[in-house]
């Protein structure tokens, strides 16, 4: 008899997971996964900073379209005050960060590799950090680069429109400013789904933007809350008195980008799975049949 009178028998199979065990609440899964994958997310954050340096620079200069003269807005004379000039650069850099964490301004091919790994973390599937990052950067580079260029052009136009209509002292200018603000919000919401959809589904650019627009509209309120959460996570550390700058920089280096990516994917991927895999829209298979990608067998067949 194994063990001691049948006790302490470590050869017996364990209880295992019950077949009908209730699913854990989403917020429990969120923090369990976050705890298990914290080191992976930290490494991903370094990778994001390394490969997206050009996007961070572009985002900084795009703030000059959005707010051409920040010193006027802050009511400071930066020519006479060197500290104020540094402060203006600091504020522009923080605003530029918001363009990247969603992500709208990013190096698209690298963002695909980044999104693929985080998506696999959400699906609790194994992935090889560098191998999968490089593979899915290469597999999606053409579409992702096109998305990057489209986004920079469209986003620049939106920011210019915001700046232009904000300066108009008329009721029509105020009305159009509000319309552009809504358009900006929808455009940002689309990017909660953009790159994860790109690495998961075999879609054309037209289908990609169309599907992301639909998700932006049908989940408008939850999308807005996720955007606000991501912006708060990015901004709040910088606003803490005395230690804000140091804390914000440390978090940017270690966690901010990957944590925002984790939140976005944890929210967006289950929605895409629900509406595009488990229960695709009626007629989707007939109207737009998908074909499994020859260079990325992970991509799914169904899309709207």
C-alpha positions in Angstrom: 0.0 0.0 0.0 1.6 3.3 -1.0 2.2 5.8 1.7 1.8 5.1 5.3 -1.4 3.1 5.9 -2.8 4.7 2.8 -1.9 8.2 4.0 0.6 10.6 2.4 0.2 8.8 -0.9 1.5 11.3 -3.4 1.1 8.9 -6.4 -2.7 9.4 -6.4 -4.1 12.0 -8.9 -5.1 15.3 -7.4 -8.6 16.7 -7.4 -8.0 18.8 -10.4 -10.4 21.3 -11.8 -14.1 20.4 -11.6 -15.9 20.2 -14.9 -18.7 22.4 -13.9 -16.7 24.7 -11.6 -18.0 28.3 -11.9 -16.0 30.8 -13.8 -14.0 33.3 -11.9 -15.2 36.9 -12.0 -13.5 39.0 -14.6 -11.8 41.3 -12.1 -10.3 38.3 -10.3 -8.9 36.9 -13.5 -7.6 40.4 -14.4 -5.5 40.7 -11.2 -4.4 37.0 -11.2 -3.1 37.3 -14.8 -1.5 40.6 -14.0 0.3 39.1 -11.0 1.5 36.1 -13.0 2.6 38.2 -16.0 4.0 41.3 -14.3 7.6 40.6 -15.4 6.6 39.8 -19.0 4.7 43.1 -19.1 7.7 44.9 -17.8 9.9 43.5 -20.5 7.2 44.4 -23.1 7.2 47.9 -21.8 10.9 48.3 -22.5 10.3 46.8 -26.0 7.5 49.3 -26.6 9.7 52.2 -25.6 12.6 51.0 -27.7 10.7 50.3 -30.9 8.2 53.2 -30.6 10.7 56.0 -30.1 9.9 57.5 -33.5 6.2 57.5 -32.6 6.9 59.2 -29.3 8.8 62.0 -31.2 6.0 62.3 -33.8 3.4 62.5 -31.0 5.3 65.3 -29.3 5.4 67.4 -32.5 1.7 66.7 -33.2 0.9 68.7 -30.1 2.0 71.8 -32.0 -0.9 71.2 -34.3 -3.3 70.7 -31.4 -2.0 73.6 -29.3 0.2 75.9 -31.5 1.0 78.3 -28.6 0.8 76.5 -25.3 2.3 79.5 -23.5 -0.7 81.6 -24.4 -3.0 78.9 -23.0 -1.0 78.8 -19.8 -0.7 82.6 -19.7 3.1 82.5 -19.4 5.8 84.3 -21.2 8.2 81.5 -22.1 10.8 83.9 -23.7 11.4 85.6 -20.4 11.2 82.6 -18.2 13.4 79.5 -18.9 11.5 77.4 -16.3 8.2 78.1 -18.0 9.8 77.1 -21.3 10.8 73.7 -19.8 7.3 73.4 -18.3 5.8 73.9 -21.7 8.0 71.1 -23.2 7.1 68.9 -20.3 3.3 69.4 -20.8 3.7 68.8 -24.5 5.5 65.5 -23.9 2.8 64.3 -21.5 0.0 65.2 -24.0 2.0 63.4 -26.7 2.1 60.3 -24.4 -1.7 60.1 -24.5 -1.6 59.8 -28.3 0.6 56.7 -27.9 -1.0 54.8 -25.0 -4.4 54.3 -26.8 -2.5 53.6 -29.3 -3.1 56.0 -32.2 0.4 57.3 -32.9 2.6 54.2 -33.0 5.0 52.3 -35.2 2.3 50.0 -36.6 4.4 46.8 -37.4 5.9 46.8 -33.9 2.6 47.5 -32.3 1.3 44.3 -34.0 4.0 42.2 -32.3 3.3 44.0 -29.0 -0.5 43.5 -29.3 -0.1 39.8 -30.3 1.8 39.0 -27.1 -0.6 40.8 -24.8 -3.5 39.2 -26.6 -2.0 35.8 -25.9 -1.6 36.7 -22.2 -5.3 37.5 -22.1 -6.1 34.2 -23.8 -3.8 32.5 -21.4 -1.8 31.0 -24.3 1.9 30.6 -24.3 4.1 32.9 -26.4 7.8 33.4 -26.9 8.5 37.1 -26.2 11.1 37.9 -28.9 10.2 35.2 -31.4 6.5 36.0 -31.5 7.2 39.7 -31.4 9.4 39.5 -34.5 7.2 37.0 -36.3 4.0 39.0 -36.0 5.8 42.3 -36.7 7.0 40.8 -40.0 3.7 39.0 -40.8 1.6 42.2 -40.5 4.0 44.9 -41.5 2.3 46.0 -44.7 -1.1 46.5 -43.3 0.2 47.9 -40.1 2.4 50.4 -41.8 -0.6 51.6 -43.9 -2.6 52.0 -40.7 0.2 54.1 -39.2 0.3 56.4 -42.2 -3.5 56.7 -42.3 -3.7 57.4 -38.6 -1.0 60.1 -38.7 -2.8 61.9 -41.5 -6.3 61.6 -40.1 -5.2 62.5 -36.6 -3.3 65.5 -37.8 -6.4 66.8 -39.6 -8.5 66.2 -36.5 -6.1 68.1 -34.3 -5.8 70.9 -36.8 -9.7 71.1 -36.9 -9.8 71.2 -33.1 -7.3 74.1 -33.0 -9.0 76.0 -35.8 -12.6 75.8 -34.4 -11.5 76.4 -30.9 -10.1 79.8 -32.0 -13.4 80.8 -33.7 -15.4 83.1 -31.5 -18.9 82.2 -32.9 -21.7 79.8 -32.0 -21.0 77.9 -35.3 -17.4 77.5 -34.4 -18.3 76.2 -31.0 -20.8 73.7 -32.5 -18.2 72.4 -35.0 -15.6 72.2 -32.3 -18.0 69.9 -30.4 -18.6 67.8 -33.5 -14.8 67.4 -34.0 -14.4 66.4 -30.3 -17.0 63.6 -30.8 -15.2 62.5 -33.9 -11.9 62.5 -32.1 -13.4 60.3 -29.3 -14.7 57.8 -31.9 -11.4 57.7 -33.6 -9.6 57.0 -30.3 -12.2 54.3 -29.5 -11.5 52.6 -32.8 -7.9 52.1 -31.7 -8.9 50.1 -28.7 -9.6 47.3 -31.1 -7.4 48.1 -34.1 -4.2 46.2 -33.7 -5.6 43.3 -31.7 -8.1 42.8 -34.6 -5.3 43.1 -37.1 -3.2 40.3 -35.6 -6.3 38.1 -34.9 -8.4 38.3 -38.0 -7.7 38.1 -41.7 -9.2 41.4 -42.7 -8.6 44.1 -45.4 -7.9 47.7 -44.3 -11.5 48.6 -45.3 -12.9 45.8 -43.1 -10.5 46.7 -40.3 -11.6 50.3 -40.0 -15.3 49.4 -40.6 -15.3 46.8 -37.8 -13.4 49.1 -35.4 -15.9 51.9 -36.2 -18.8 49.5 -35.4 -17.2 48.5 -32.0 -16.6 52.2 -31.2 -20.3 53.0 -31.8 -22.0 49.9 -30.2 -19.9 50.1 -27.1 -19.6 53.9 -26.9 -19.9 54.3 -23.1 -17.7 51.4 -22.0 -15.1 52.5 -24.6 -15.2 56.1 -23.2 -14.6 54.7 -19.7 -11.7 52.6 -20.9 -10.1 55.7 -22.6 -10.5 57.8 -19.4 -9.0 55.0 -17.3 -6.0 54.7 -19.6 -5.5 58.5 -19.7 -5.8 58.6 -15.9 -3.2 55.8 -15.4 -0.8 57.8 -17.7 -1.4 61.3 -16.3 -2.1 60.9 -12.5 1.4 59.9 -11.5 2.8 63.1 -13.0 0.3 65.2 -11.0 1.4 64.0 -7.6 3.1 66.9 -5.8 6.9 66.8 -5.3 7.4 63.2 -6.7 5.2 63.4 -9.7 7.9 63.8 -12.4 10.1 61.1 -11.0 7.3 58.6 -10.3 5.8 59.2 -13.8 9.1 58.6 -15.5 9.8 55.4 -13.5 6.3 54.1 -14.4 6.7 55.0 -18.0 10.0 53.0 -18.1 8.6 50.0 -16.3 4.9 49.6 -16.8 2.7 52.4 -18.2 2.5 51.3 -21.8 2.2 47.6 -21.3 -0.3 48.0 -18.4 -2.5 50.2 -20.7 -2.1 47.6 -23.4 -3.1 44.9 -21.0 -6.2 46.8 -19.9 -7.2 47.5 -23.5 -6.8 43.9 -24.6 -8.5 42.5 -21.6 -11.5 44.7 -22.5 -11.4 44.5 -26.3 -10.5 40.9 -27.1 -13.5 39.3 -25.3 -15.8 41.6 -27.3 -14.2 40.7 -30.6 -14.4 37.0 -29.6 -18.1 37.4 -28.8 -19.2 39.3 -31.9 -16.7 38.0 -34.5 -15.9 34.4 -33.5 -18.6 33.0 -31.2 -21.5 34.8 -32.8 -20.5 36.6 -36.0 -23.1 39.0 -37.6 -25.8 37.4 -39.7 -24.6 37.3 -43.3 -21.0 37.9 -42.5 -19.9 34.6 -43.9 -21.8 35.1 -47.1 -21.0 38.7 -47.7 -17.3 38.7 -46.7 -15.9 35.2 -46.5 -12.6 35.1 -44.7 -9.6 33.1 -45.8 -7.1 31.8 -43.3 -3.8 33.7 -43.8 -1.1 31.6 -45.2 1.6 33.4 -43.3 -0.2 33.6 -40.0 -2.3 30.6 -39.2 -3.4 32.1 -35.9 -5.7 34.6 -37.7 -9.3 33.6 -37.7 -11.6 33.2 -40.7 -14.6 35.2 -39.6 -14.9 38.9 -39.9 -17.7 41.4 -40.6 
